[in-house]
């Protein structure tokens, strides 16, 4: 069911500084930057690697409350937040096999895949099932 790495997500304290690092030092091209949307309380920047199938997602909380703000307080210099794997099927078709393997969907995608500000669809797996790391399945 999993075919490769879809993207990794980092929560950072300063999005401009992080963008400059990926753009100027690593010579990557910024694909997208923007607010994640109402109620999400973070802004996002997206870079793509190689053929574009793998991404780097940088996130900075825009409020002092919520899961991204809490994560940044626990990791003040920034840290890996999640890993997303590409699937061989559409995400709606991946729900059943994931649950059949004993995985539980996280609350944020309990009703199925969601479209993100980064421009892709994701399905979150409860970190209690994945040794504490938020794991996602992603599709373009």
N, C-alpha and C positions, 0 to 999 in steps of 0.2 A: 504494500500500500504506500510506503514512503519511498520517494524517488531521489531525494537530495535535500540540500539545505535551501530553504526558501528565503529566510532573512534572520538576522539577529537584531535584537532591540536593546539599546543602551539608554538609561536615564542619565542625563548630564545636568550639571548645575548652570552651565552657560552655553547656550546653543550656538551663539556666534563664534565662540572660541572653538567649540567642537567642529563646527562646519569648516572653519579655517584650517584646522588640522587635516581633516579628510580631503579638502579641496587643495590646499597649498602644499602639504607635506606628502600625502599619499597620492596626490594628483588624480583624485576621483572627481566626477562631475555630479554636482547637485542636481537631482532630478525634480525634487519637489520640496517646498517648504510652506508650512501654513499651520493655522490653528486646527486642532483636531475636531472642533465642532462644539456646539452647546452641550454642557454637562460633562464633557470629558476632561476639562481642566488641564490640558497640556498642548504644547505646540510640537510639531514634528518636522524633521528634515530627513529626506530619503536619498540615499546614494545606491547605485547599482554596480555590481562587479561583472567583469567579463562580458558574457553574452546577454547580460541583463536578467538572468533567471535568479540570481542571488542578490539580496539587498542588505543594506545597513540602515537601520532606522534609529535616529537619534530623537529622544523625547526630553522635553523640559517642562516641569510643572508650571502652570500659570497662576496657581493659587497656593495658599499655605495649607490647604486641606485636601484630603483624597488620597488614593493609593499611590500616585506618583510622588506627591509631596512627602508622604510617609516613607516611601522607598528612598528618596533623596536624603531625608534626615538620617536614615540608617546608613547611608552610603554617601557622605557629603562631597566626595570627589567624583562621584558618578560610578556606575557599575553596570555589568550585564544584567538586563532585566528578564529577557526571554529569548528562547530559540524557537524558530518556526521551521518545520519540515514541509517540503513540497509533497503532494500526494499524487498518486496515479489516477485518482478519480475526483470528480467534483466533490466539494466538501459536504454537500447535503447527502451524498452517497457514502461518505466516509464515517458518518455518525454511527451507524449500526455496527460496522466492523470494530470501531474504536470501543464502543460500549461492550461488544461481545468479548473483547480482550480484557475486560475488567476496568477500563478507564472511565472516569466520570468527567462530564463536561463541567467547566468552571461556570460560576454563576453568570458571568458576563455574556456567555454564549450558550446558556442552558437551553435556549429555544432554537439553536442552530447557528450557522455561520453569520457573521456580520461583515459589512463593508467598512473599511477603515479610512482614516484621513491619509494614510500612506498610499492609497490607491489599490489595495488588494483586499481579498476576503480572507477571514481567519476563523478558526475554531479553536477556542482555548480549552486545554485539558487542565483539570484541577491539579495544582502543584502537589497536593498530598499524594497523588498517584505517580509523580515523576521526581521523587527524591528532593522536593522543595523548589525546583526550578520551573517557572511558568513555561509550559511547552505549548506550542501552537501548531496547527496544521494550516497551511496557506495555499492559496491559489491566486493566479494573476487575474 
